[in-house]
Amino acid sequence: MENFDLINTAGISIEQATDIAEKAESSRNFSNMIGPISVGLSTGTSGNRGIFLINENERARWVAYVLDRVIGFSLKKRKLAFFLRADNKLYQSVKSKILDFQFFDIHLNIHEHVTRINQLNPDILIAQPSVLSVISELQTQNKITIQPSQIISVAEVLTPEDKAKIENTFQLKISEVYQCTEGFLAAPCKHGTLHFNEDFLEIEKKYIDQEQAKFHPIITDLLRKTQPIVRYELNDIISEKKNCPCGSKHIGINQIEGRSDDIITIRNATGAYISIFPDIIRRTIVLSDPDISDYKVIFNRSTFHLAIKSQNKTSFSKAKNALIHKLNTYDIYDFNIVKKVYEATDLGIKKRRVENLND
Ligand SMILES: [Zn+2]
């Protein structure tokens, strides 16, 4: 991000891009374009924020790869429900004669989506594991009554417990996609193993243990040109799966550790329990001040223990105010936010930044 202006080939400055992305985020109308280039904000896995740029060709290629490797091509018209934090132009582009792509904003309380999702009865459901978990619970309570033939888990880490629960509810196998703002990184084979897309990604392994079982991937995208991704190290921790029965030569993934944040459940002014997805908390904090380089939130009873890492003394109050403002939009007023000292060790091996200690 420090060298954004030099690295991108579209001649877009970091100020210009940040301005467009922030406006799109706060107005929630998502007209995040500079000419033919769409601009996105990512909170990534590293705790700070990034800006990404993608042109129309790159977007088209993304759609083609997702269709080919994840959704699978079919002439039968299918309906997709995509739960997402922002309606990026990137995702809107998967709308065609054979796919009816419906977007559900995870900023809204999940209960506001129940009627619409039941009416849509999607063939394909795409969401983060935390959202899939809630949908699965509502399905067991008969509040949601959909019969998807495919469920795709994106963005966060899908724990084995959640996976089993959701698969049991819907009686099907979940497909997992390893996708982040740095690109479409890995897709599942027919045995359900995620394999890196090594036909267009160069993956280097930076081992973090002596046994060489776990590594940070260093990625080079051989196709992206608007914002070249060259030897970019991700904070995710990958454990490798060797000898997948599918026979693919692409590196197999046993598990991705690093983004297993918790849902926070809290009462609003009418006494109803509201689920706040970790992505909402992450973005609220990270976007409150560009100086924030890392953070940790622990929610216990009705108190948020907030630790902010920043060289700027005002960062804590900016993050605190942003969090208050965000919770107020859900009609939530009965909570405290207390300051904690940031300690790198708080994150532990799982790098959990948002943690819920309540049952
Ligand atoms: Zn495989």
Residues whose N, C-alpha, C, O or C-beta is under 5 A from the ligand:
A	BS01	ZN	C189 H191 T193 C244 C246 S248
